[in-house]
Amino acid sequence: MGHMNMIKLSVGSESVESLIDWQRNRSRQIKGNRYFHITRMFPKRTEEILAGGSIYWVIQGVIQCRQKIVDFEEVIGDDGIRRCAILLDEEIVRTEPVRKRPFQGWRYFDPKDAPRDLSPGRAKASADLPPKLMAALSEIGVR
């Protein structure tokens, strides 16, 4: 059995750097040293996801990075509603930028559709270009 990924819009993030800043410095959603993202829907395919899956973040309409999913935990809010905490590895890996239309919630994301990780050199260089430009260049074959 292979693994399965998830994909989610990072609402409010302007860049990978702002996502990192939110998770490490501003969010209160920390357990141990790990940031966790809260969602209403609990995935049914947790075993496949925990077998090596990541959450791919869509920032400003472009898939830009991913984080390995470490675990899922049930969380009951002050309102009594059951939610899912997605515990994430602290490393955020930049990916090839790929445009993605907006969607609600999270979705399963097949590994065959996932963009490749950027090498450290390309990740550093891509931080200097607007993501939509990087995605457009990638779409026309400029790597």
FIGU-107498 format. One record per residue: x, y, z of N, C-alpha, C, O, CB in turn; residue in three letters. Coordinates in steps of 0.001 Angstrom, whole numbers. Glycine has a CB too. Layout:
BEGIN
REC   neast  nnorth     nup  caeast canorth    caup   ceast  cnorth     cup   oeast  onorth     oup  cbeast cbnorth    cbup   r
REC       X       Y       Z       X       Y       Z       X       Y       Z       X       Y       Z       X       Y       Z Ala
...
! end
This chain:
BEGIN
REC   neast  nnorth     nup  caeast canorth    caup   ceast  cnorth     cup   oeast  onorth     oup  cbeast cbnorth    cbup   r
REC     849   -1195       0       0       0       0     886    1246       0    1819    1346     797    -961       5    1234 Met
REC     600    2177    -875    1335    3432    -910     778    4395     121      -9    4017     989    1280    4054   -2306 Gly
REC    1196    5634      11     677    6633     939    -259    7588     200    -327    7595   -1029    1837    7415    1610 His
REC    -972    8387     977   -1877    9404     442   -1526   10719    1107   -1120   10755    2268   -3385    9029     682 Met
REC   -1685   11796     362   -1451   13147     878   -2778   13854    1086   -3846   13348     741    -552   13959     -84 Asn
REC   -2672   15044    1664   -3802   15956    1781   -3380   17280    1147   -2189   17564    1018   -4246   16147    3286 Met
REC   -4360   18083     757   -4082   19425     238   -5065   20383     887   -6229   20044    1099   -4189   19476   -1331 Ile
REC   -4584   21598    1204   -5403   22561    1952   -4966   23966    1578   -3782   24216    1357   -5283   22337    3496 Lys
REC   -5924   24882    1508   -5593   26299    1331   -5038   26822    2646   -5579   26530    3712   -6846   27131     876 Leu
REC   -3974   27584    2576   -3445   28253    3761   -4031   29662    3779   -3412   30621    3319   -1862   28282    3763 Ser
REC   -5240   29756    4322   -5985   31016    4309   -5236   32056    5142   -4846   31794    6280   -7432   30813    4852 Val
REC   -5045   33224    4566   -4385   34300    5291   -2883   34349    5074   -2255   35358    5395   -4665   34167    6743 Gly
REC   -2289   33291    4538    -848   33311    4284    -580   34052    2985   -1284   33864    1993    -269   31871    4224 Ser
REC     444   34895    3004     843   35619    1804    2027   34957    1126    2286   35193     -54    1179   37058    2143 Glu
REC    2754   34119    1879    3971   33491    1363    4303   32301    2256    3691   32105    3306    5168   34511    1308 Ser
REC    5283   31510    1823    5756   30406    2659    6302   30974    3967    6099   30397    5036    6849   29566    1919 Val
REC    6998   32113    3874    7556   32736    5079    6470   33133    6066    6651   32979    7274    8382   33959    4707 Glu
REC    5346   33641    5575    4273   34025    6499    3624   32789    7120    3181   32843    8267    3210   34874    5770 Ser
REC    3558   31669    6382    3065   30414    6944    3997   29933    8058    3538   29528    9126    2938   29335    5841 Leu
REC    5305   29981    7806    6300   29587    8816    6171   30475   10050    6158   29978   11176    7740   29675    8237 Ile
REC    6075   31782    9839    5959   32726   10959    4699   32426   11779    4742   32426   13010    5927   34189   10438 Asp
REC    3592   32175   11102    2339   31874   11800    2507   30629   12661    2190   30640   13850    1182   31680   10793 Trp
REC    3005   29561   12058    3102   28292   12789    4077   28372   13959    3815   27815   15025    3529   27179   11845 Gln
REC    5193   29057   13768    6242   29035   14801    6119   30139   15841    6544   29965   16983    7581   29136   14152 Arg
REC    5543   31273   15458    5591   32432   16350    4242   32961   16805    4162   33603   17853    6316   33518   15684 Asn
REC    3183   32711   16052    1925   33380   16384     786   32443   16747     -98   32810   17521    1503   34221   15245 Arg
REC     801   31236   16194    -298   30306   16481    -182   29766   17900     919   29584   18418    -307   29142   15469 Ser
REC   -1309   29518   18508   -1328   28868   19830   -1589   27370   19680   -1686   26648   20673   -2409   29513   20745 Arg
REC   -1701   26908   18438   -1997   25497   18183    -694   24701   18157    -241   24253   17104   -2773   25323   16843 Gln
REC    -103   24536   19339    1173   23833   19487     993   22737   20525     435   22972   21597    2328   24815   19899 Ile
REC    1464   21549   20207    1473   20446   21166    2885   19882   21152    3361   19422   20114     391   19336   20814 Lys
REC    3563   19914   22306    4987   19598   22310    5664   20711   21530    5508   21883   21870    5287   18168   21685 Gly
REC    6404   20371   20504    6992   21391   19627    6305   21419   18273    6801   22055   17342    8488   21139   19442 Asn
REC    5182   20747   18150    4544   20601   16841    3325   21505   16689    2476   21606   17575    4138   19155   16621 Arg
REC    3273   22160   15527    2070   22895   15143    1016   21872   14729    1340   20852   14120    2362   23920   13979 Tyr
REC    -235   22143   15059   -1310   21310   14538   -2368   22195   13917   -2642   23299   14387   -1920   20425   15645 Phe
REC   -2954   21680   12849   -4023   22376   12141   -5336   21703   12509   -5436   20477   12491   -3793   22364   10590 His
REC   -6336   22500   12840   -7657   21969   13222   -8582   21990   12010   -8662   22985   11289   -8277   22795   14398 Ile
REC   -9272   20888   11800  -10248   20809   10722  -11484   20071   11234  -11391   19283   12176   -9646   20096    9470 Thr
REC  -12620   20318   10629  -13851   19659   11097  -13915   18206   10681  -14320   17349   11466  -15071   20386   10570 Arg
REC  -13518   17924    9452  -13677   16573    8917  -12456   15710    9237  -11321   16078    8932  -13906   16624    7398 Met
REC  -12709   14564    9855  -11649   13612   10197  -11420   12727    8974  -12377   12137    8473  -12026   12748   11473 Phe
REC  -10174   12611    8469   -9957   11750    7301  -10239   10282    7632   -9930    9811    8726   -8517   11905    6787 Pro
REC  -10822    9581    6685  -11055    8151    6871   -9815    7344    6502   -9667    6203    6940  -12254    7691    6035 Lys
REC   -8925    7925    5699   -7758    7206    5178   -6496    7526    5990   -5420    7732    5428   -7534    7560    3695 Arg
REC   -6646    7564    7314   -5516    7974    8164   -4319    7044    8015   -3182    7516    7993   -5946    8018    9627 Thr
REC   -4540    5739    7913   -3402    4815    7785   -2577    5123    6553   -1348    5132    6614   -3887    3367    7731 Glu
REC   -3243    5378    5428   -2529    5702    4187   -1769    7022    4328    -644    7150    3846   -3515    5781    3002 Glu
REC   -2383    7991    4984   -1736    9294    5155    -517    9166    6078     537    9739    5804   -2742   10330    5726 Ile
REC    -669    8418    7163     434    8272    8119    1555    7370    7589    2603    7254    8224     -93    7713    9432 Leu
REC    1345    6737    6445    2366    5889    5832    3348    6712    4992    4011    6168    4109    1705    4813    4962 Ala
REC    3447    8022    5263    4411    8867    4538    3795   10078    3868    4461   10748    3078    5111    8056    3505 Gly
REC    2547   10373    4162    1857   11480    3504    2195   12845    4089    2656   12968    5224     382   11264    3580 Gly
REC    1950   13858    3276    2167   15256    3651     901   16048    3406       1   15604    2692    3347   15869    2864 Ser
REC     841   17226    4007    -191   18193    3652     483   19206    2730    1520   19776    3072    -832   18889    4939 Ile
REC    -111   19423    1566     395   20390     593    -384   21671     793   -1614   21673     765     264   19863    -883 Tyr
REC     340   22764     996    -283   24058    1269    -411   24877     -16     559   25062    -751     531   24837    2320 Trp
REC   -1628   25365    -269   -1906   26280   -1379   -1892   27691    -793   -2715   28031      58   -3296   25950   -2091 Val
REC    -949   28501   -1258    -790   29871    -765    -957   30816   -1949    -238   30717   -2944     607   30077     -65 Ile
REC   -1916   31734   -1829   -2181   32702   -2898   -2436   32003   -4238   -1963   32458   -5279   -1001   33678   -3034 Gln
REC   -3194   30885   -4207   -3584   30200   -5432   -2522   29293   -6041   -2692   28806   -7159   -3975   31198   -6429 Gly
REC   -1423   29061   -5314    -318   28251   -5838     130   27264   -4764     382   27653   -3624     875   29152   -6292 Val
REC     232   25968   -5136     848   25001   -4216    2314   25415   -4103    3015   25512   -5111     690   23482   -4729 Ile
REC    2781   25662   -2862    4143   26172   -2697    5001   25331   -1760    6228   25401   -1819    4094   27578   -2189 Gln
REC    4369   24534    -892    5161   23790      78    4339   22643     649    3139   22522     399    5655   24716    1206 Cys
REC    5021   21810    1420    4354   20688    2070    4970   20464    3444    6088   20893    3730    4455   19404    1206 Arg
REC    4196   19771    4290    4672   19345    5602    4245   17909    5810    3107   17546    5515    4128   20264    6739 Gln
REC    5143   17099    6311    4826   15700    6613    3787   15667    7737    3889   16408    8714    6119   14898    7018 Lys
REC    2796   14806    7581    1764   14628    8602    2247   13561    9573    2583   12447    9173     383   14233    7965 Ile
REC    2279   13918   10857    2835   13051   11890    1747   12233   12585    1966   11069   12919    3597   13881   12917 Val
REC     576   12834   12803    -489   12128   13517   -1798   12892   13386   -1825   14030   12919    -122   11939   15006 Asp
REC   -2877   12253   13803   -4193   12869   13900   -4703   12655   15317   -4513   11584   15893   -5187   12277   12842 Phe
REC   -5348   13665   15877   -5932   13515   17203   -7312   14147   17214   -7559   15158   16557   -5028   14150   18285 Glu
REC   -8197   13537   17967   -9524   14101   18148   -9423   15249   19157   -8760   15130   20187  -10542   13011   18626 Glu
REC  -10086   16349   18845  -10121   17506   19735  -11577   17897   19902  -12308   18018   18919   -9265   18704   19175 Val
REC  -11998   18091   21128  -13364   18571   21388  -13248   20037   21784  -12611   20368   22785  -14092   17718   22522 Ile
REC  -13866   20915   20996  -13789   22345   21260  -14654   22765   22436  -15429   21968   22966  -14194   23117   20035 Gly
REC  -14517   24014   22838  -15344   24577   23915  -16831   24471   23573  -17684   24463   24461  -14963   26052   24172 Asp
REC  -17131   24389   22259  -18517   24282   21806  -19017   22835   21821  -20161   22575   21447  -18651   24859   20406 Asp
REC  -18160   21880   22254  -18556   20484   22322  -18485   19745   20995  -18857   18574   20922  -19928   20393   22850 Gly
REC  -18012   20409   19947  -17966   19790   18622  -16640   19044   18443  -15574   19568   18765  -18144   20860   17508 Ile
REC  -16724   17819   17929  -15551   16985   17666  -14843   17487   16406  -15466   17664   15360  -15957   15487   17511 Arg
REC  -13544   17709   16521  -12742   18150   15389  -11479   17299   15295  -11187   16500   16185  -12384   19649   15519 Arg
REC  -10744   17480   14216   -9524   16724   13977   -8321   17666   14030   -8289   18682   13337   -9588   15991   12612 Cys
REC   -7340   17322   14855   -6064   18049   14871   -5083   17263   14010   -4821   16088   14266   -5511   18237   16347 Ala
REC   -4540   17926   12979   -3539   17312   12111   -2181   17784   12629   -1827   18953   12473   -3757   17696   10577 Ile
REC   -1414   16868   13250     -94   17222   13780     926   17151   12655     996   16168   11918     315   16281   14954 Leu
REC    1721   18220   12537    2624   18366   11396    4079   18419   11832    4408   18937   12899    2278   19618   10608 Leu
REC    4943   17871   10983    6382   17981   11190    6757   19461   11099    6137   20216   10351    7180   17122   10139 Asp
REC    7761   19868   11852    8089   21299   11818    8791   21727   10535    8799   22914   10209    8956   21650   12996 Glu
REC    9386   20779    9795   10048   21151    8546    9026   21435    7460    8140   20621    7197   11007   20046    8092 Glu
REC    9156   22599    6832    8302   22972    5704    9169   22896    4452   10165   23609    4325    7671   24418    5890 Ile
REC    8773   22014    3524    9557   21736    2324    8931   22481    1157    7756   22283     848    9630   20204    2034 Val
REC    9712   23339     508    9206   24045    -678    9079   23074   -1835    9911   22185   -2019   10133   25224   -1064 Arg
REC    8006   23263   -2621    7755   22400   -3773    7778   23235   -5048    7779   24466   -5010    6397   21659   -3627 Thr
REC    7797   22535   -6174    7596   23243   -7430    6240   23935   -7349    5267   23326   -6903    7676   22269   -8665 Glu
REC    6158   25186   -7768    4881   25900   -7680    3901   25434   -8761    4244   25366   -9941    5111   27412   -7800 Pro
REC    2689   25118   -8337    1642   24686   -9257     367   25434   -8891     -55   25442   -7735    1427   23129   -9201 Val
REC    -242   26066   -9901   -1487   26795   -9636   -2600   25829   -9257   -2686   24719   -9781   -1901   27627  -10864 Arg
REC   -3452   26273   -8338   -4567   25436   -7863   -5764   26339   -7615   -5653   27357   -6933   -4183   24644   -6557 Lys
REC   -6901   25966   -8168   -8132   26743   -7940   -8571   26617   -6486   -8283   25611   -5836   -9270   26267   -8885 Arg
REC   -9265   27629   -5972   -9753   27564   -4591  -10742   26411   -4393  -11452   26020   -5319  -10417   28890   -4206 Pro
REC  -10773   25880   -3185  -11704   24825   -2816  -11929   24924   -1317  -11159   25567    -604  -11168   23408   -3224 Phe
REC  -12982   24288    -849  -13329   24333     577  -12643   23198    1323  -12449   22114     774  -14860   24252     772 Gln
REC  -12280   23447    2568  -11766   22391    3436  -10456   21811    2926   -9642   22511    2323  -12789   21290    3572 Gly
REC  -10269   20533    3177   -9099   19833    2663   -9574   18756    1700  -10752   18397    1679   -8248   19219    3819 Trp
REC   -8645   18251     910   -8933   17167     -31   -7816   16135      81   -6700   16456     490   -9065   17703   -1505 Arg
REC   -8129   14885    -289   -7063   13912    -492   -6290   14353   -1731   -6861   14938   -2651   -7631   12442    -651 Tyr
REC   -4991   14072   -1749   -4134   14541   -2846   -3198   13400   -3226   -2251   13085   -2506   -3320   15834   -2438 Phe
REC   -3484   12791   -4370   -2735   11620   -4815   -1265   11977   -5051    -967   13002   -5664   -3357   11040   -6099 Asp
REC    -349   11140   -4569    1081   11431   -4776    1457   11629   -6243    2379   12388   -6542    1916   10311   -4201 Pro
REC     757   10956   -7167    1104   11127   -8590     780   12537   -9086    1319   12965  -10106     357   10094   -9448 Lys
REC     -89   13264   -8383    -449   14630   -8774     369   15693   -8032     300   16877   -8362   -1927   14863   -8523 Asp
REC    1130   15271   -7046    1845   16220   -6181    3093   16763   -6880    3806   16020   -7555    2237   15545   -4846 Ala
REC    3349   18051   -6715    4572   18616   -7291    5807   18092   -6558    5737   17692   -5396    4534   20156   -7234 Pro
REC    6939   18104   -7267    8196   17650   -6665    8725   18689   -5688    8435   19880   -5800    9246   17361   -7751 Arg
REC    9505   18210   -4732   10210   19115   -3823   11259   19884   -4609   11839   19368   -5565   10866   18333   -2644 Asp
REC   11495   21119   -4199   12577   21902   -4786   13881   21546   -4097   13900   21274   -2896   12294   23421   -4672 Leu
REC   14961   21547   -4847   16282   21378   -4237   16548   22614   -3375   15949   23663   -3610   17412   21183   -5332 Ser
REC   17436   22507   -2382   17708   23679   -1527   18108   24928   -2322   17698   26035   -1973   18813   23345    -536 Pro
REC   18898   24762   -3381   19297   25914   -4204   18119   26553   -4909   17987   27776   -4928   20329   25495   -5230 Gly
REC   17259   25724   -5492   16061   26258   -6168   15089   26854   -5176   14422   27843   -5479   15361   25162   -6975 Arg
REC   14997   26261   -3977   14091   26798   -2958   14527   28207   -2579   13693   29099   -2430   14060   25882   -1704 Ala
REC   15833   28406   -2424   16353   29735   -2075   16081   30722   -3206   15642   31845   -2958   17872   29668   -1775 Lys
REC   16340   30309   -4444   16113   31185   -5600   14623   31507   -5761   14266   32638   -6092   16655   30526   -6887 Ala
REC   13752   30516   -5529   12318   30735   -5739   11739   31701   -4722   10711   32330   -4976   11568   29416   -5675 Ser
REC   12389   31825   -3572   11893   32746   -2544   11962   34189   -3036   11281   35064   -2500   12704   32590   -1240 Ala
REC   12785   34440   -4061   12956   35805   -4572   11962   36158   -5682   11836   37329   -6039   14369   35983   -5089 Asp
REC   11255   35170   -6230   10313   35429   -7313    8878   35251   -6817    8623   34407   -5958   10590   34495   -8512 Leu
REC    7948   36031   -7345    6546   35838   -6967    6086   34424   -7356    6400   33956   -8450    5643   36912   -7645 Pro
REC    5348   33745   -6475    4920   32368   -6737    4119   32195   -8022    4281   31194   -8721    4106   31877   -5591 Pro
REC    3260   33157   -8340    2464   33013   -9566    3361   33062  -10800    3101   32369  -11784    1389   34118   -9648 Lys
REC    4417   33879  -10754    5381   33920  -11854    6128   32593  -11927    6321   32054  -13016    6377   35098  -11677 Leu
REC    6547   32064  -10788    7238   30769  -10761    6333   29681  -11343    6792   28844  -12120    7664   30401   -9311 Met
REC    5051   29689  -10971    4119   28676  -11495    3955   28822  -13001    3939   27822  -13720    2744   28789  -10802 Ala
REC    3834   30055  -13489    3677   30287  -14915    4926   29824  -15670    4808   29200  -16725    3398   31776  -15191 Ala
REC    6117   30121  -15147    7348   29671  -15781    7421   28151  -15814    7832   27562  -16814    8561   30241  -15052 Leu
REC    7021   27526  -14722    7028   26060  -14646    6070   25462  -15666    6382   24448  -16290    6652   25588  -13230 Ser
REC    4893   26090  -15844    3902   25584  -16784    4400   25610  -18225    3999   24773  -19034    2630   26387  -16670 Glu
REC    5284   26580  -18556    5791   26647  -19918    7132   25932  -20058    7777   26002  -21104    5926   28094  -20354 Ile
REC    7545   25245  -18992    8718   24388  -19095   10030   25003  -18632   11088   24393  -18791    8870   23964  -20480 Gly
REC    9976   26212  -18057   11194   26819  -17516   11374   26299  -16097   10512   26509  -15244   11123   28395  -17543 Val
REC   12486   25623  -15841   12700   25025  -14523   13876   25665  -13827   14208   25289  -12703   12919   23523  -14639 Arg
! end
